[in-house]
Amino acid sequence: PTHAKIIERLADAGFFRAGGILVGTHVYMAYQNYLGVRWQSAAQTVDLDFAHAGRNVSVAIPSDVTMDVGNEIEALQMGFVPVKSLTTYVKSDETDLQIDFVTCMHRGGGTPVLIKALNATMQPLKFMEFSMEAPIQVTLLAQRGPVTVNAPPPEKYALHKLLVYGERPQAMRAKAGKDLDQAASLIGYLAQNDPEALGETWGDLISRGPGWQSRALQGLEALKARYPDLDTSLLARR
């Protein structure tokens, strides 16, 4: 209910109509309704992750809607305060629960960037644009009713998880099991039900350059090791 309240507030204020995209485990949970499946695991989360294409016009959703993210979070009256970078909001009485705002990498590197349409500061992340191209709409089910949000297509979400794994420092990869679990669930589904979308998206990913390919292949090898029986035949070096 706490997470639903936050998502509903930003949705009502126009976050998604202004080009915002929900990313992270809440989207993975919403794919259950979108695909007609029920996940058995890997759906636990304490963070809320929101994204916007920012200066990357090529993946932005056309919109003339504007809002003020900070004002909307303050209006929740839940005790969230921004950290120094202004890209994350935390609660002093619930330190595990935080709201993160991310965007595509830009010429300024990792320097947080202000998204004027949202009056929100967001943290640029490598490879984020891959998840934000051609977003779809999915529905989250909450106590007060359904909430429609923008989300990455499931095939992009799944393969982005492999990129994220490959980008993690070696010391942090032991904590990346959830990413691989979610990728496995979606890849298993797509291999059976939409192999064309999965294969084409993988081909697009590894054609984007050696950095993209090396990280994707690292994630793929980790996925195979964790799920040796998973059908990954559509994900091969091309």
C-alpha positions as CSV (number, residue, x, y, z in Angstrom):
1,P,0.0,0.0,0.0
2,T,2.8,2.4,0.7
3,H,4.4,1.9,-2.7
4,A,1.0,2.1,-4.4
5,K,0.3,5.4,-2.7
6,I,3.5,6.9,-4.1
7,I,3.0,5.6,-7.7
8,E,-0.6,6.7,-7.7
9,R,0.3,10.2,-6.5
10,L,2.9,10.7,-9.3
11,A,0.5,9.2,-11.8
12,D,-2.3,11.5,-10.9
13,A,0.1,14.5,-11.0
14,G,1.0,13.6,-14.6
15,F,4.4,11.9,-14.2
16,F,3.7,9.3,-16.9
17,R,1.9,11.7,-19.2
18,A,5.0,13.9,-19.0
19,G,7.1,11.0,-20.4
20,G,8.0,9.3,-17.1
21,I,8.6,5.6,-17.1
22,L,8.4,3.2,-14.2
23,V,11.4,0.8,-14.0
24,G,12.5,-1.8,-11.5
25,T,10.7,-4.6,-9.8
26,H,7.3,-3.0,-9.8
27,V,7.3,-3.3,-13.5
28,Y,8.3,-6.9,-13.3
29,M,5.3,-7.5,-11.1
30,A,3.0,-5.6,-13.5
31,Y,4.1,-7.9,-16.4
32,Q,2.1,-10.6,-14.7
33,N,-1.1,-8.8,-15.7
34,Y,0.3,-7.8,-19.1
35,L,1.5,-11.3,-20.1
36,G,-1.1,-13.4,-18.2
37,V,1.4,-15.2,-15.9
38,R,2.1,-15.4,-12.2
39,W,5.7,-15.2,-11.0
40,Q,6.7,-17.6,-8.2
41,S,9.7,-15.5,-6.9
42,A,12.1,-12.6,-7.5
43,A,9.3,-10.0,-6.9
44,Q,10.4,-8.5,-3.6
45,T,11.5,-4.9,-3.5
46,V,11.8,-2.0,-1.1
47,D,12.7,0.7,-3.7
48,L,10.7,2.6,-6.2
49,D,12.5,3.5,-9.4
50,F,11.3,6.1,-11.8
51,A,13.0,7.2,-15.1
52,H,12.7,9.8,-17.8
53,A,14.5,10.1,-21.1
54,G,15.6,13.6,-20.2
55,R,17.7,15.1,-22.9
56,N,17.6,12.0,-25.1
57,V,14.8,13.2,-27.4
58,S,15.0,10.1,-29.5
59,V,13.4,8.0,-26.8
60,A,11.3,10.6,-25.1
61,I,7.5,10.3,-25.1
62,P,6.0,13.4,-26.9
63,S,4.3,15.4,-24.2
64,D,3.6,19.0,-23.2
65,V,2.7,18.0,-19.6
66,T,4.7,19.6,-16.8
67,M,4.7,18.9,-13.0
68,D,6.9,19.3,-9.9
69,V,8.1,16.0,-8.6
70,G,9.5,17.4,-5.3
71,N,6.2,19.1,-4.5
72,E,4.2,15.9,-5.1
73,I,6.5,13.8,-2.9
74,E,6.2,16.4,-0.1
75,A,2.4,16.4,-0.5
76,L,2.4,12.7,0.3
77,Q,3.3,13.7,3.9
78,M,5.2,10.5,4.4
79,G,8.4,11.9,5.6
80,F,10.5,11.6,2.5
81,V,13.5,14.0,2.2
82,P,15.9,14.3,-0.8
83,V,19.5,13.3,-0.4
84,K,22.3,15.6,-1.3
85,S,22.2,14.8,-5.0
86,L,18.4,15.4,-5.1
87,T,18.0,12.2,-7.2
88,T,16.9,10.0,-4.3
89,Y,14.3,10.5,-1.6
90,V,14.6,8.6,1.7
91,K,12.7,8.2,4.9
92,S,14.5,8.6,8.3
93,D,12.1,6.1,9.9
94,E,12.2,3.6,7.1
95,T,15.8,3.6,5.7
96,D,15.3,0.7,3.3
97,L,12.5,2.5,1.5
98,Q,13.7,5.0,-1.1
99,I,12.5,6.6,-4.3
100,D,15.1,6.9,-7.1
101,F,14.9,9.0,-10.2
102,V,17.2,8.0,-13.1
103,T,17.8,9.1,-16.7
104,C,19.9,8.3,-19.7
105,M,23.7,9.1,-19.7
106,H,24.5,12.4,-21.3
107,R,27.6,14.5,-22.2
108,G,28.0,15.4,-18.5
109,G,28.7,11.8,-17.6
110,G,27.3,10.8,-14.2
111,T,26.5,14.4,-13.1
112,P,22.8,14.6,-12.0
113,V,20.6,16.4,-14.5
114,L,17.5,18.6,-14.0
115,I,14.5,17.5,-16.1
116,K,12.6,20.7,-16.5
117,A,9.3,19.1,-17.5
118,L,9.3,17.4,-14.1
119,N,11.3,19.9,-12.1
120,A,13.2,16.8,-10.9
121,T,16.9,16.0,-10.7
122,M,17.8,12.6,-12.0
123,Q,20.9,10.3,-11.9
124,P,22.2,9.3,-15.3
125,L,22.9,5.6,-15.7
126,K,24.8,3.7,-18.4
127,F,22.6,1.8,-20.9
128,M,19.4,3.3,-19.4
129,E,18.2,4.4,-22.9
130,F,17.8,0.7,-23.9
131,S,15.0,0.2,-21.4
132,M,13.3,3.5,-22.4
133,E,12.9,3.0,-26.1
134,A,9.3,2.2,-27.4
135,P,7.7,2.1,-23.9
136,I,4.4,0.3,-23.4
137,Q,1.6,0.7,-20.9
138,V,1.0,-1.8,-18.1
139,T,-1.3,-1.9,-15.2
140,L,-0.4,-2.2,-11.5
141,L,-3.2,-3.4,-9.2
142,A,-3.6,-1.5,-6.0
143,Q,-6.1,-1.5,-3.2
144,R,-7.8,1.7,-4.5
145,G,-7.9,0.4,-8.1
146,P,-5.7,-0.1,-11.2
147,V,-2.8,2.3,-12.0
148,T,-1.7,2.6,-15.6
149,V,2.0,3.4,-16.1
150,N,4.6,3.6,-18.8
151,A,7.1,0.7,-18.8
152,P,9.8,-0.9,-20.8
153,P,8.7,-3.7,-23.2
154,P,9.3,-7.0,-21.4
155,E,12.0,-8.2,-23.8
156,K,14.0,-4.9,-23.2
157,Y,13.5,-5.2,-19.4
158,A,14.8,-8.8,-19.4
159,L,17.9,-8.1,-21.5
160,H,18.7,-4.8,-19.7
161,K,19.0,-7.0,-16.5
162,L,21.9,-8.8,-18.2
163,L,23.5,-5.5,-19.1
164,V,23.1,-4.3,-15.5
165,Y,24.8,-7.5,-14.2
166,G,27.7,-7.1,-16.6
167,E,28.1,-3.5,-15.5
168,R,28.3,-4.3,-11.8
169,P,31.7,-4.4,-10.2
170,Q,32.8,-8.0,-9.5
171,A,32.4,-7.5,-5.7
172,M,28.7,-6.6,-6.1
173,R,27.7,-9.4,-8.5
174,A,26.9,-11.8,-5.6
175,K,24.0,-9.5,-4.8
176,A,22.6,-9.5,-8.4
177,G,20.7,-12.8,-8.1
178,K,17.4,-11.0,-8.2
179,D,18.3,-9.4,-11.6
180,L,19.1,-12.8,-13.0
181,D,16.0,-14.4,-11.6
182,Q,13.8,-11.8,-13.2
183,A,15.6,-12.0,-16.5
184,A,15.2,-15.8,-16.4
185,S,11.5,-15.6,-15.9
186,L,10.9,-13.3,-18.8
187,I,13.4,-14.9,-21.2
188,G,11.8,-18.3,-20.5
189,Y,8.4,-16.9,-21.2
190,L,9.4,-15.0,-24.3
191,A,11.4,-17.9,-25.8
192,Q,8.2,-19.8,-25.9
193,N,5.6,-17.1,-26.6
194,D,7.4,-14.3,-28.5
195,P,10.8,-15.6,-29.8
196,E,10.9,-13.0,-32.6
197,A,10.8,-10.1,-30.2
198,L,13.4,-11.6,-28.0
199,G,15.8,-12.5,-30.8
200,E,15.5,-9.1,-32.5
201,T,16.0,-7.2,-29.3
202,W,19.1,-9.3,-28.4
203,G,20.5,-8.6,-31.9
204,D,19.9,-4.9,-31.5
205,L,21.6,-4.9,-28.1
206,I,24.8,-6.6,-29.1
207,S,25.1,-4.6,-32.3
208,R,25.4,-1.3,-30.3
209,G,29.2,-1.7,-29.7
210,P,31.8,-3.7,-27.9
211,G,30.9,-2.3,-24.5
212,W,27.3,-3.2,-24.8
213,Q,28.2,-6.7,-26.2
214,S,30.8,-7.6,-23.5
215,R,28.4,-6.7,-20.7
216,A,25.5,-8.5,-22.2
217,L,27.5,-11.6,-22.7
218,Q,28.8,-11.5,-19.1
219,G,25.3,-11.3,-17.9
220,L,24.3,-14.1,-20.3
221,E,27.0,-16.4,-19.0
222,A,25.9,-15.7,-15.4
223,L,22.3,-16.5,-16.4
224,K,23.3,-19.8,-17.9
225,A,25.3,-20.7,-14.8
226,R,22.4,-19.9,-12.5
227,Y,19.8,-21.5,-14.8
228,P,21.5,-24.2,-16.9
229,D,18.2,-25.6,-18.2
230,L,16.9,-22.2,-19.4
231,D,16.5,-22.0,-23.2
232,T,18.9,-19.2,-24.2
233,S,19.4,-20.4,-27.8
234,L,18.0,-17.1,-29.2
235,L,20.7,-15.2,-27.3
236,A,23.9,-15.9,-29.1
237,R,26.9,-13.9,-30.3
238,R,26.0,-12.6,-33.8
